Amino acid sequence: MGELIQHLINGVGLGAIYALIALGYTMVYGVLQLINFAHAEVYMVAAFAAFYANKGLLEWLNAVAVPGWVIFAILLLVAVGVGGGLAVLIEAVAYRPLRGAPRINILITAIGVSLLIQNLAQIGFGADPKFFQPSVANASLFTIGDSEVLLYDVTVLLVTTFFLCVLHYLVYHTQMGIAMRAVSYNPVAASLLGVSINQTISFTFFLGGALAGVAAVLIPLKYPKIEPLMGTLLGLKAFVAAVLGGIGHIGGTVLGAFMLGMAEQMVAAYLSSMYRDAIAFSLLIVVLLLKPEGLFGKKGIEKV
C-alpha cells in the first residue's frame, strides 16, 4: 500500500509538469488552430535561462544567507519572462507573416523553428549536458503510511495550482481573456467588434511560454540534468496530454496531463520502465482511433 501511495504522489507531480507545458499547446491551438511544435524549445531555453540565473545568483550570494525560496522565486520570474518573451518573438517573426497562408505552411514553419532553436542552443549552450543545482532542498516533509512526501512534490503541486488559478482568472475574468475566447470562436467577428487580433494572439503565446517557463524551473528540482534536446520528448508527451484531454479545452488538457502522468508512473512501476515512453504514444493512438477530438473536445466539420 505504501508503494502504491508513493507512485500516486509521483504520478501527480509528473502530471502537473505535463499540464504546464500542454496548456501552451492547447491555448495556441484554441486561438490559431496551430500546433506550435516550437513550444518544447521555449521550455528548453527557459530552463537554460534559469540555469544560468541560478548559477549567477549562487555565486553572487555565496556569502549571504538567502533563503532558498527567494532564489526559487527569482528563477521563476526569469524563466517566465524568457519563456513568454521567446514565445511572443516566435509568433511575431515566424507565424504572423504566414497567418493567411495554408495551414501546412505554418506547420512546416513550426517544425523548422523548433529545429533552428535546437541547433542554435547546441551552438550557444554547448551540446554537453549541464546539471542544475536545485534552489529548494528535496527534504522529507511528512509520511503517509510508509511513503515520504518530499518538499519537491509539495512545491510542484502548490506552484502548479497557483499558476493554473492565475490562468483561469486571466482567461475567464479579464478583458484579455474575453478577447482570447472571442478570437478563438470567430476571429473575423471579434475584429469587427474592436478586438486587437495581434495583441490577443501575442498574449496567448506569452501565457503558454510563461507556463513552460514555470515547468522549466520545477523539473530540475528532481531531474537536474538539462541539455539542448531536452524539450523534444517532453514536448511530445505534453502534446499527447493535450490531445488526450481535448486540445483547445483548458480543463480537459489539465485532466489529460494528470491521466498521462499517472499512467506513465504506474506502467513504469508495475510493468517495466522500458514502456514508460511507449504508453504516451499508445494512448495517443487509442484516442485518435476511438475519440479523435479527445475526452472534452468538440466534434466539428472542417473544409480542407
C-alpha positions as CSV (number, residue, x, y, z in Angstrom):
1,M,0.0,0.0,0.0
2,G,2.8,2.4,0.8
3,E,4.4,1.7,-2.5
4,L,1.2,2.5,-4.3
5,I,0.8,5.8,-2.5
6,Q,4.4,6.8,-3.4
7,H,3.6,6.0,-7.1
8,L,0.4,8.1,-6.9
9,I,2.4,11.0,-5.5
10,N,5.0,10.7,-8.2
11,G,2.3,10.4,-10.9
12,V,0.5,13.6,-9.7
13,G,3.8,15.5,-9.8
14,L,4.6,14.3,-13.3
15,G,1.1,15.2,-14.4
16,A,1.4,18.7,-13.1
17,I,4.6,19.2,-15.2
18,Y,2.8,17.9,-18.3
19,A,-0.1,20.2,-17.6
20,L,2.0,23.3,-17.5
21,I,3.6,22.5,-20.9
22,A,0.5,21.1,-22.5
23,L,-1.5,24.3,-21.8
24,G,0.8,26.2,-24.2
25,Y,-0.2,23.8,-27.0
26,T,-3.9,23.9,-26.2
27,M,-4.2,27.7,-25.9
28,V,-2.4,28.4,-29.1
29,Y,-4.4,25.8,-30.9
30,G,-7.6,27.1,-29.5
31,V,-6.9,30.6,-30.8
32,L,-5.0,30.0,-34.0
33,Q,-5.8,26.3,-34.8
34,L,-2.0,25.9,-34.9
35,I,0.2,23.1,-33.4
36,N,3.2,25.1,-32.1
37,F,5.9,22.5,-32.3
38,A,8.5,25.1,-31.2
39,H,6.8,25.2,-27.8
40,A,9.1,22.5,-26.5
41,E,12.1,24.6,-27.3
42,V,10.6,27.6,-25.4
43,Y,10.7,25.3,-22.4
44,M,14.3,24.3,-23.1
45,V,15.5,27.9,-23.5
46,A,13.7,28.9,-20.3
47,A,15.4,26.1,-18.5
48,F,18.8,27.3,-19.6
49,A,17.9,30.9,-18.6
50,A,17.0,29.6,-15.1
51,F,20.2,27.5,-15.0
52,Y,22.5,30.5,-15.7
53,A,20.5,32.8,-13.5
54,N,20.7,30.2,-10.7
55,K,24.5,29.8,-11.3
56,G,25.0,33.6,-11.1
57,L,22.8,34.0,-8.0
58,L,24.6,31.3,-6.2
59,E,28.0,32.8,-7.0
60,W,26.8,36.3,-6.0
61,L,25.0,35.2,-2.8
62,N,27.7,32.8,-1.8
63,A,28.5,34.5,1.4
64,V,24.9,35.7,2.1
65,A,22.4,33.6,3.9
66,V,19.5,33.9,1.5
67,P,16.5,31.5,1.8
68,G,16.2,29.0,-1.0
69,W,12.6,30.1,-1.7
70,V,13.8,33.6,-2.6
71,I,16.2,32.2,-5.2
72,F,13.4,29.9,-6.4
73,A,11.0,32.9,-6.8
74,I,13.7,34.8,-8.7
75,L,14.3,31.9,-11.0
76,L,10.5,31.6,-11.7
77,L,10.4,35.3,-12.7
78,V,13.4,34.8,-15.0
79,A,12.1,31.7,-16.6
80,V,8.5,33.1,-17.0
81,G,9.9,36.3,-18.6
82,V,12.3,34.4,-21.0
83,G,9.7,31.7,-21.9
84,G,6.9,34.2,-22.5
85,G,9.2,36.6,-24.4
86,L,10.6,34.0,-26.7
87,A,7.1,32.6,-27.5
88,V,5.9,36.1,-28.4
89,L,9.0,36.6,-30.6
90,I,8.5,33.3,-32.4
91,E,4.9,34.2,-33.1
92,A,5.8,37.7,-34.4
93,V,8.7,36.6,-36.6
94,A,7.7,33.1,-37.8
95,Y,3.9,32.7,-37.6
96,R,2.4,36.2,-38.1
97,P,3.6,36.7,-41.6
98,L,2.1,33.3,-42.6
99,R,-1.3,33.8,-40.9
100,G,-3.2,33.8,-44.1
101,A,-1.2,31.0,-45.7
102,P,-2.3,27.4,-45.9
103,R,-2.1,25.6,-42.6
104,I,0.5,23.1,-43.8
105,N,2.9,26.0,-44.4
106,I,2.6,27.2,-40.8
107,L,3.0,23.6,-39.5
108,I,6.2,23.2,-41.5
109,T,7.5,26.5,-40.3
110,A,6.8,25.5,-36.7
111,I,8.9,22.3,-37.2
112,G,11.6,24.4,-38.8
113,V,11.7,26.9,-35.9
114,S,11.9,24.0,-33.5
115,L,15.0,22.6,-35.3
116,L,16.6,26.0,-35.6
117,I,16.3,26.8,-31.9
118,Q,17.7,23.3,-31.0
119,N,20.7,23.8,-33.2
120,L,21.3,27.4,-32.0
121,A,21.1,26.1,-28.4
122,Q,23.7,23.5,-29.1
123,I,26.0,26.2,-30.5
124,G,25.3,28.7,-27.8
125,F,24.9,26.5,-24.7
126,G,27.0,23.5,-25.8
127,A,25.8,20.0,-26.6
128,D,27.1,18.6,-23.3
129,P,24.5,18.2,-20.5
130,K,24.6,20.6,-17.6
131,F,23.4,19.9,-14.1
132,F,21.1,22.3,-12.3
133,Q,21.8,22.9,-8.6
134,P,18.3,22.9,-7.1
135,S,17.4,26.1,-5.1
136,V,14.9,24.1,-2.9
137,A,16.2,21.2,-0.8
138,N,14.4,18.0,-1.6
139,A,13.8,17.2,2.1
140,S,11.1,14.9,3.5
141,L,8.1,16.8,4.9
142,F,5.9,14.1,6.3
143,T,4.9,10.5,5.7
144,I,1.7,8.8,4.5
145,G,1.9,5.3,5.7
146,D,5.3,4.1,4.5
147,S,5.6,6.8,1.8
148,E,7.5,10.0,2.2
149,V,6.1,13.2,0.8
150,L,9.0,15.3,-0.3
151,L,9.3,19.1,-0.5
152,Y,9.7,18.7,-4.2
153,D,6.3,17.1,-4.5
154,V,4.5,19.7,-2.4
155,T,6.4,22.6,-4.3
156,V,5.4,21.2,-7.7
157,L,1.7,20.8,-6.7
158,L,1.4,24.2,-5.0
159,V,3.2,26.2,-7.7
160,T,1.2,24.4,-10.5
161,T,-2.1,25.0,-8.6
162,F,-1.2,28.7,-8.2
163,F,-0.4,29.2,-11.9
164,L,-3.4,27.3,-13.0
165,C,-5.6,29.5,-10.8
166,V,-3.9,32.6,-12.3
167,L,-4.5,31.2,-15.8
168,H,-8.2,30.5,-15.0
169,Y,-8.6,34.1,-13.7
170,L,-6.9,35.6,-16.8
171,V,-8.9,33.6,-19.3
172,Y,-12.4,33.8,-17.7
173,H,-12.4,37.0,-15.6
174,T,-10.4,39.6,-17.6
175,Q,-10.9,41.6,-20.7
176,M,-8.0,40.0,-22.4
177,G,-9.4,36.6,-21.6
178,I,-12.7,37.5,-23.1
179,A,-10.8,38.7,-26.2
180,M,-9.0,35.3,-26.4
181,R,-12.2,33.4,-26.3
182,A,-13.8,35.7,-28.8
183,V,-10.9,35.3,-31.3
184,S,-11.0,31.5,-30.7
185,Y,-14.7,31.4,-31.5
186,N,-14.7,33.8,-34.5
187,P,-11.7,36.0,-35.3
188,V,-13.4,38.0,-38.0
189,A,-16.4,38.9,-35.8
190,A,-14.0,39.7,-32.9
191,S,-12.0,42.0,-35.1
192,L,-15.2,43.8,-36.2
193,L,-16.1,44.3,-32.6
194,G,-12.8,46.1,-31.9
195,V,-10.6,43.2,-30.6
196,S,-7.0,43.5,-31.5
197,I,-6.2,40.2,-33.1
198,N,-2.4,40.6,-33.0
199,Q,-2.4,41.7,-29.3
200,T,-4.6,38.9,-28.3
201,I,-2.6,36.2,-30.1
202,S,0.7,37.6,-28.7
203,F,-0.8,37.5,-25.2
204,T,-1.9,33.9,-25.8
205,F,1.7,32.9,-26.8
206,F,3.1,34.8,-23.8
207,L,0.8,32.8,-21.4
208,G,1.9,29.5,-23.0
209,G,5.6,30.4,-22.9
210,A,5.3,31.6,-19.3
211,L,3.8,28.3,-18.2
212,A,6.5,26.4,-20.0
213,G,9.0,28.6,-18.0
214,V,7.4,27.6,-14.8
215,A,7.8,23.9,-15.7
216,A,11.4,24.6,-16.7
217,V,12.1,25.7,-13.0
218,L,10.1,22.9,-11.4
219,I,11.6,19.9,-13.3
220,P,15.2,20.5,-12.3
221,L,14.2,20.2,-8.6
222,K,14.0,16.4,-9.2
223,Y,15.7,15.9,-12.6
224,P,18.7,18.3,-12.6
225,K,20.2,17.5,-16.0
226,I,19.4,19.9,-18.8
227,E,20.6,19.9,-22.4
228,P,19.5,21.4,-25.8
229,L,17.4,18.4,-26.8
230,M,15.6,18.1,-23.5
231,G,12.4,19.5,-24.8
232,T,11.7,17.1,-27.6
233,L,10.3,14.1,-25.8
234,L,8.7,16.1,-23.0
235,G,7.1,18.4,-25.6
236,L,5.7,15.4,-27.5
237,K,4.3,13.9,-24.3
238,A,2.7,17.2,-23.3
239,F,1.1,17.4,-26.8
240,V,-0.3,13.8,-26.2
241,A,-1.8,15.1,-22.9
242,A,-3.4,18.0,-24.8
243,V,-4.9,15.7,-27.4
244,L,-6.0,13.2,-24.8
245,G,-8.0,15.8,-22.9
246,G,-9.2,17.6,-26.0
247,I,-6.8,20.1,-27.5
248,G,-8.2,23.6,-27.2
249,H,-10.0,22.7,-24.0
250,I,-8.1,24.0,-20.9
251,G,-9.7,21.8,-18.3
252,G,-9.6,18.8,-20.5
253,T,-5.9,19.4,-21.2
254,V,-5.1,19.5,-17.4
255,L,-7.1,16.3,-16.8
256,G,-5.3,14.6,-19.7
257,A,-1.9,15.6,-18.4
258,F,-2.6,14.1,-15.0
259,M,-4.0,11.0,-16.6
260,L,-0.9,10.6,-18.7
261,G,1.4,11.3,-15.7
262,M,-0.4,8.7,-13.6
263,A,-0.4,6.1,-16.5
264,E,3.3,6.5,-17.1
265,Q,4.1,6.1,-13.4
266,M,2.0,3.0,-13.0
267,V,3.4,1.4,-16.1
268,A,7.0,2.1,-15.0
269,A,6.3,0.8,-11.5
270,Y,4.3,-2.4,-12.2
271,L,5.3,-3.4,-15.7
272,S,8.7,-2.0,-16.8
273,S,10.3,1.4,-17.1
274,M,11.1,0.4,-20.7
275,Y,7.4,1.0,-21.5
276,R,7.3,4.4,-19.8
277,D,7.6,6.4,-23.0
278,A,5.6,4.0,-25.1
279,I,2.5,4.4,-23.0
280,A,2.1,8.0,-24.0
281,F,2.1,7.3,-27.7
282,S,-0.1,4.2,-27.2
283,L,-2.7,6.4,-25.5
284,L,-2.4,8.8,-28.4
285,I,-3.1,6.1,-31.0
286,V,-6.1,4.8,-28.9
287,V,-7.6,8.3,-28.6
288,L,-7.2,9.1,-32.3
289,L,-8.9,5.8,-33.2
290,L,-11.7,6.0,-30.7
291,K,-12.3,9.7,-29.9
292,P,-10.2,11.9,-32.1
293,E,-11.5,15.1,-30.6
294,G,-10.2,14.0,-27.1
295,L,-12.2,13.5,-23.9
296,F,-13.6,17.0,-23.8
297,G,-13.1,18.2,-27.3
298,K,-16.0,19.1,-29.6
299,K,-16.7,17.4,-32.9
300,G,-16.6,19.8,-35.9
301,I,-16.8,19.8,-39.6
302,E,-13.8,21.4,-41.3
303,K,-13.4,22.1,-45.0
304,V,-9.9,21.1,-46.3
